[in-house]
Amino acid sequence: MFSNSNRKFFWLIKTRKTGGTMYSNEFKIHNSSKIYGSSVIGKDTIIMENVILGYPEQKILMELLKQNIEIENFDFPGCTIGPDSVIRAGSTIFSNVKTGKNFKTGHNVMIRENTEIGNNVLIGTNVIIDGHVKIGNNVSIQGNVYIPTNVIIEDNVFIGPCAVLANDKYPIRKNYELKGPVLRKGASIGANATLLPDVEIGEGAMVAGGALVTKNVPAWKLAIGTPAKIQELPEDLMELNRI
């Protein structure tokens, strides 16, 4: 993919262009991208066009404004991208985000602060992860998925395109401790499904496309319909996702 004919579009970075010190010199980054904070990029990672890494979270931005300091001259925690990763064009990854090895994004992904992501994870095009989220290993999140704060996604989970997870039972109307869904090991969420706040999708359970999940789904069961009803999972689907 990166032959001599297109090397002019990439820099092999040894020091950050925005100040501070990088901790790797064995990755490729497009010269339109920006890196902020004390970010770490793993070996053999590829950063495509117009990517922003280590973008400062709200409290850091407020401190910059308070002290009247340029972002390039302010030392703060950036993000950590594991080795053998690919960050595609237009994606923004905030400060205090950490990913494992073989992490891949589609285009225009946004991952906000205090998010931990394991190994072998795919985040599809236009996905928004709104911060304070924990994602395990071998997870596939397809395009246009929305994941709010305070969500836990365990290993081998699949989330289909345009699924929406929610974390607020009473939006704007009353105080409520924001609690997102918990997706246990090997759960599968179908396209356009909606998971309401504080529901748990059990190990190996499946949520059908378009389902509205309002209550917990037991392990190795199927949730289908609007609102979703719990049914037996067909025997030929009683195995963990192959991700």
Legacy VTK file of the C-alpha trace (Angstrom):
# vtk DataFile Version 3.0
C-alpha trace
ASCII
DATASET POLYDATA
POINTS 243 float
0.000 0.000 0.000
2.760 2.458 0.896
5.178 2.147 -2.015
7.945 4.563 -2.926
5.579 6.296 -5.345
3.408 7.718 -2.547
5.915 8.323 0.229
5.605 12.061 -0.285
2.199 11.919 1.422
3.620 10.525 4.669
6.178 11.482 7.283
8.115 8.986 9.348
7.813 10.786 12.653
10.645 11.008 15.175
9.488 14.102 17.093
6.072 15.679 17.356
5.387 18.600 15.049
3.248 20.278 17.712
5.758 20.221 20.564
6.647 17.592 23.129
8.137 14.184 22.531
6.818 11.159 20.654
7.639 7.719 22.016
7.923 5.898 18.672
9.646 6.572 15.388
8.374 3.521 13.519
4.936 4.551 12.286
3.554 6.458 9.299
1.389 9.552 9.517
-0.099 11.769 6.844
1.231 15.304 6.909
-2.290 16.762 7.256
-2.811 15.100 10.644
-2.180 16.624 14.079
-0.913 15.137 17.330
-1.479 16.845 20.693
-0.328 16.124 24.224
2.092 13.376 25.214
0.671 10.906 22.742
2.159 7.473 22.078
1.845 5.721 18.717
2.831 2.072 18.402
5.119 0.452 15.885
3.851 -0.096 12.321
0.756 2.032 12.890
-0.633 4.075 9.990
-2.360 7.439 10.525
-4.280 8.666 7.461
-5.381 12.153 6.340
-6.777 14.815 8.690
-6.649 12.691 11.820
-6.421 14.389 15.234
-4.803 12.429 18.048
-4.783 13.474 21.706
-7.374 16.248 21.283
-7.758 17.913 24.708
-10.852 17.114 26.709
-13.058 19.876 28.113
-11.208 20.463 31.394
-7.905 20.770 29.552
-9.368 23.224 27.050
-10.721 25.353 29.903
-7.267 25.405 31.516
-5.721 26.486 28.215
-8.152 29.374 27.959
-7.659 30.329 31.607
-3.888 30.502 31.222
-4.033 31.919 27.691
-1.670 29.197 26.442
-1.468 27.861 22.902
-2.389 24.187 22.719
0.960 23.392 21.100
2.793 24.792 24.140
0.808 23.004 26.841
1.867 19.621 28.198
-1.046 17.277 28.899
-1.808 13.555 28.532
-2.454 12.644 24.912
-3.706 9.310 23.641
-2.037 5.924 23.246
-2.486 3.967 20.021
-1.253 0.375 20.052
1.022 -1.203 17.424
-0.149 -2.418 14.005
-3.115 -0.043 14.012
-4.806 1.952 11.237
-6.588 5.262 11.919
-8.504 6.320 8.801
-9.140 9.803 7.494
-11.053 12.387 9.495
-11.002 10.550 12.832
-10.531 12.331 16.172
-9.238 10.548 19.253
-9.250 12.571 22.467
-6.784 12.728 25.327
-6.727 9.860 27.822
-7.798 7.269 25.266
-5.822 4.039 25.147
-6.104 1.342 22.479
-4.481 -2.064 22.180
-2.720 -3.618 19.224
-4.303 -4.090 15.784
-6.821 -1.301 16.374
-8.618 -0.146 13.233
-11.084 2.641 12.515
-13.235 3.616 9.581
-13.477 7.256 8.482
-14.670 10.141 10.683
-14.662 8.216 13.949
-14.793 10.180 17.223
-13.571 8.618 20.469
-13.746 10.858 23.511
-11.719 10.915 26.718
-11.183 8.167 29.280
-11.940 5.316 26.903
-10.040 2.029 27.081
-10.007 -0.262 24.050
-8.467 -3.747 23.907
-6.701 -5.664 21.161
-8.099 -6.464 17.704
-10.923 -3.939 17.786
-12.666 -2.418 14.773
-14.538 0.900 15.102
-16.516 1.588 11.911
-17.088 4.787 9.940
-18.920 7.641 11.711
-19.035 5.849 15.069
-19.225 8.133 18.121
-17.914 6.893 21.459
-18.731 9.634 23.948
-16.094 8.851 26.537
-15.722 6.924 29.809
-16.235 3.647 27.952
-14.442 0.316 28.339
-14.166 -2.032 25.351
-12.579 -5.490 25.503
-10.693 -7.569 22.943
-11.884 -8.836 19.552
-14.788 -6.403 19.259
-16.430 -5.216 16.021
-18.495 -2.001 16.057
-20.008 -1.233 12.669
-20.677 2.150 11.056
-22.879 4.896 12.513
-23.152 3.325 15.970
-23.606 5.691 18.935
-22.109 4.725 22.314
-22.693 7.128 25.236
-20.698 7.497 28.447
-20.537 4.760 31.078
-20.817 1.729 28.795
-18.985 -1.581 29.216
-18.416 -3.802 26.185
-16.717 -7.118 26.912
-14.689 -9.396 24.616
-15.980 -10.760 21.283
-18.958 -8.403 21.069
-20.485 -7.434 17.716
-22.553 -4.254 17.287
-24.310 -3.859 13.928
-24.618 -0.638 11.918
-26.708 2.255 13.223
-27.318 0.696 16.632
-27.896 3.208 19.441
-27.039 2.772 23.096
-28.589 5.175 25.627
-27.587 6.170 29.161
-30.236 8.655 30.359
-33.722 7.477 31.340
-35.136 10.988 31.706
-33.331 13.246 29.218
-33.181 16.832 30.530
-36.226 16.304 32.807
-34.760 15.049 36.108
-31.491 14.123 37.752
-30.356 10.619 36.909
-27.003 8.896 37.289
-26.016 8.156 33.712
-25.765 4.389 33.237
-25.151 2.902 29.836
-25.760 -0.707 28.827
-23.390 -3.558 29.687
-22.661 -5.965 26.848
-21.259 -9.250 28.117
-18.802 -11.533 26.350
-19.863 -12.634 22.882
-23.103 -10.641 22.710
-24.389 -9.619 19.255
-26.438 -6.496 18.583
-28.293 -6.274 15.262
-28.503 -3.283 12.939
-30.664 -0.338 14.086
-31.265 -1.857 17.520
-31.753 0.501 20.471
-30.567 -0.406 23.977
-32.067 1.671 26.784
-30.067 2.780 29.841
-28.717 0.315 32.387
-29.754 -2.845 30.528
-27.439 -5.842 30.466
-27.055 -8.044 27.423
-25.898 -11.413 28.715
-23.048 -13.561 27.483
-23.703 -14.939 23.998
-27.110 -13.261 23.781
-28.379 -11.800 20.504
-30.472 -8.684 19.897
-32.365 -8.743 16.599
-32.134 -5.912 14.104
-34.445 -3.011 14.932
-35.237 -4.309 18.426
-35.942 -1.924 21.308
-34.382 -3.438 24.419
-35.943 -2.130 27.641
-34.855 -4.844 30.079
-32.010 -7.262 30.664
-31.442 -10.048 28.158
-30.293 -13.299 29.797
-27.226 -15.140 28.569
-27.720 -17.131 25.365
-31.199 -15.754 24.683
-32.658 -13.784 21.774
-34.309 -10.358 22.153
-36.597 -9.485 19.256
-39.314 -6.912 18.571
-40.428 -3.485 19.782
-40.359 -3.561 22.724
-38.142 -6.627 22.654
-39.402 -9.951 23.948
-37.099 -12.719 25.104
-37.048 -15.937 23.099
-34.900 -19.032 22.946
-31.776 -18.683 20.834
-31.682 -21.217 17.982
-29.297 -24.066 18.709
-27.120 -23.336 15.662
-26.371 -19.855 17.092
-25.192 -21.135 20.456
-21.525 -20.222 19.977
-19.374 -17.168 20.595
-18.836 -14.639 17.819
-15.954 -15.355 15.482
-14.194 -11.983 15.540
LINES 1 244
243 0 1 2 3 4 5 6 7 8 9 10 11 12 13 14 15 16 17 18 19 20 21 22 23 24 25 26 27 28 29 30 31 32 33 34 35 36 37 38 39 40 41 42 43 44 45 46 47 48 49 50 51 52 53 54 55 56 57 58 59 60 61 62 63 64 65 66 67 68 69 70 71 72 73 74 75 76 77 78 79 80 81 82 83 84 85 86 87 88 89 90 91 92 93 94 95 96 97 98 99 100 101 102 103 104 105 106 107 108 109 110 111 112 113 114 115 116 117 118 119 120 121 122 123 124 125 126 127 128 129 130 131 132 133 134 135 136 137 138 139 140 141 142 143 144 145 146 147 148 149 150 151 152 153 154 155 156 157 158 159 160 161 162 163 164 165 166 167 168 169 170 171 172 173 174 175 176 177 178 179 180 181 182 183 184 185 186 187 188 189 190 191 192 193 194 195 196 197 198 199 200 201 202 203 204 205 206 207 208 209 210 211 212 213 214 215 216 217 218 219 220 221 222 223 224 225 226 227 228 229 230 231 232 233 234 235 236 237 238 239 240 241 242
